[in-house]
Amino acid sequence: AVAAALALHAAKLVFFMDEDGVTDAQGQLIRQITLSELPQLLERDDIQGGLREHLHSAAIACAGTVDRVHLISRHVDGALLRELFTRDGLGTLISRDPFEHLRTATVADIPGILDLIRPMEERGVLVRRSRERLEMEAGHFVVMERDGKIIGCAAMYPFPEQGMAEVACLAVDSRYRRQGRGERLLDYCQERAREQKLERIFVLSTQTTHWFLERNFHHGALEDLPVPRQQLYNFQRRSQVFFRNL
């Protein structure tokens, strides 16, 4: 199977096995593993038999031309359909590169960003942005991509003369919340601000104020914002201002 997948330059190779997937030391299913993590995993004494053989096969396949190897249970009805046609699949995914990663957005990502933020704009959580504006500001955005789909985004607008940056449009797909992805997006923006030698980041928020307070932001005033940002303040939204030192 490995030889055939390599010869075909297959996008994925699926193994059916008796186990539900690979588990950690506490017995919890590991959903994703990268190629670089496999050697350490194979050192565990509790990984034996068919599972060990599948992991060795996955290492050979991913080191070659196969992008992903899926280990799924043969005892689950519809397992292959769930693996192929649902975003999170089933069992354990082994990939050559991280299955989910952060990167700077491009204009090609705008449709995915729009799909992500529109429901939040309609609820008033985010300020509405036009496609034209997003295309012009794409370079300010970072996106979280999972298997080709945008599941999170954030924007960072620097104000270098004031030593600040605004973090805005922070959004995570509702199906992937409460798993630390918002923090990852925030940290990524924070690191970009540090790279530009900025000293503080700020956000304007109307409905998620507690989330920022829990992450070491503190209340600020409109007058504390850079003057160009003060001039764009929307008094109808009455957003609260929060700062965080870098």
N, C-alpha and C positions, 0 to 999 in steps of 0.2 A: 504493500500500500504506500509506503514511504517512497519507494523507487518510482512508482507510477505518478505520485503527486509531484515529485521533483521534475520528472520528465515532462509533465504537462504544465509546469509552472503554475500549479493550482493556487487559487486564492486562499482556500482553506482545506484542511484535512480533518475529518471527523472520526473519532474512535468511539465505539460503543463498549461499555464495560459494566461490571457488576456494581462498582461503587457509584455514588452520586457525583463524584468529582474528587478533587484533592482537598483535604482538610488540614487545618493548622493543628498545633499541639493541643488545643482545647476542643478539637473535634468540630470546629466551625468550617463551613465550606469556604474555600478560597476561590473567588470568582475570576480573578485575573492574575496571570503570572507572565513576566517577561522572560525572554531567553536568558538574560544575564542572571536571573534569580534561580534558574534550574539547578546549577551545580550545588548550591547550598541546600536546596530542597532534597536532592538525591542523597545527601549525607545522612538524612534521618533514617533511623533503624526501623521505624514503623511503616515505611513505604517499601512494600515488597510485591512479589508476584507480578500479576498483569499490570498493575498500576505503575510499577517501576519500569516495566518494558515500554508502556505507553509514553512515559516521560522521556525515556531515552530516545524513542522514535520521534517525539515532538522536538527534541533538541536537534536531531539530525535534519528534520524537515525545515525548521525555522532558521537554522544556520545556512540552509540552502536557498531555495527559491520560494518556499511556501510562507505566506504572510502570517497565517494563523492556524493553530491546531486546537480542536475542541474535544474535550473529554466529557462524554455524557453517559447517563445511565441507560442501559438497554431495557430496564424494567419500567420505564415511564411511558405511558401511552402518549403518542404524539410527540415524542422527544425530538425527533428530527425536524418536524414542522416548527416546534417552539424555538429550536436552535436557529433555524434559518430565517424565520419570519417575525421574530420579536427582537426588540432592540437589545435586551439584556441576555437573551438566550437561556441556556441551561447548563448546569455543570460548571466546569472550569475551562477558561480560555487561556491559551498560551500563545503569545505573539512575539514577533521579532522586535517590535517597537512598542512603546506604551499604547494601550488601546484607547486611553483617554489622555489628552494633553492640552496644554495652554500654548497659544501662539498669538502673534499680532494678526489682526484681521486684515482682509483684503476686500476690494470691491465685490469680489465673487461671493463673499460671505453675507452680503447685505440681505438677500432674501431670507437666509436662516436667522439673522438677527431680528428682522421684522417679525417673523413667525413667533419668535421667542418673546419679544417685548410687547406685541400688540395687546394680548390679554391684560397685561399690567397697566398699559396706557389707558385702556378702556375702564379699568377700575380706579384710575386716578393715582396709582402708586408711582408711575413714572410720567415724566413730561412727554407729550407726544412729539415724535420726531418724524420728519418726512423722509422719504427715500432719498431725495436729493441731498438733504442735509447729512444723512448717514453716509452717502457715497463720498461727500466732501470730507467727512471726519473719520473715515475708515481707519486711517493710520493711528488715530488716538485710541482705537478699540483693541481690546484683547478678547479672544474667544476661547471657550472651553469646548473642544471637539471630542465627540465620542463616536467612534466607528463611522466617521463621515457626517455626523449630525451635530449642529450647534446646540449645546445644552446649557450654555452659560455665557455671559458676556459682561464686560465692564469697560468704561472709558476713563482715560486719565488726561486731563487738560492742564499743562504746566503754565505757571505764571512766574517765570524765572526772576523777574525784577523784584518780586515780592518774596521770593524763596518759598513759594507754595505751589500746590497742585490740587486740582479738584478731581475727586473720584465720583463718577456719575454713571447712571444707567446700569447699575449693578443688578443683574437678573440671572436667575437659575430656573430651568424648567421645573415645573411643579412635581414631576415624577422623580427628580433627583435632588430634592432638597433634604435638609437635616442630615447631611452626610459630610459636611465640611467644605463643600465646593464654594460657597460664598466666601469663606475665609481664604481659600486658595486664590480666588480672583482678587480679593482685597490685598493679600500679601504680594501678589504679582505686581499690581499697580504701585504698591508701596516701594517695592524694589526698583521699579522703573524711575520713580521719583528720587530715590536715593542716588541712583546712577547719574541723575542730572544735578546732584548736589543741592537738592531742595531740602528744606528743614521741616515743613509741615504739609499735611494733606488735610483737605476739608471736604465735607459732604453737606448737601442740603436734602432734608428728608421731611416728609409729612406723616408717613404711616409706619415706618420701621425704625423709629428713634431708639427704641429699647435695644435693638440689635447692635447699633453703633455704640451705645453707652456700655454695653457688655464687652465691647472690644476696645476699651481704653480711649474712646473719643470723649471729649468734654464739650459742654455747651459754649457757643460763641455768639457774637452779635453780628448783625448785618454790617456794621461799621468795620468789623475786623477783616472782612473779605477784601480781596484786591478790587480797586476801583472799577476796572472793566467788568468784573463779575457783579458788583453792586448795581451797576447800571442795567444789567440784564435780569435782576431779581424780579420774580413774579409775585406781586403783592396779593393777588387773588389766591394763590396756593398757600401762602403764609408758611412756607417751609422753615423749619428750624435749622440752625447752622451748627455744625459740629466740627471740631478740630482734633487732630491727633499729631503729636510730635514724632518725628522720625529719629 
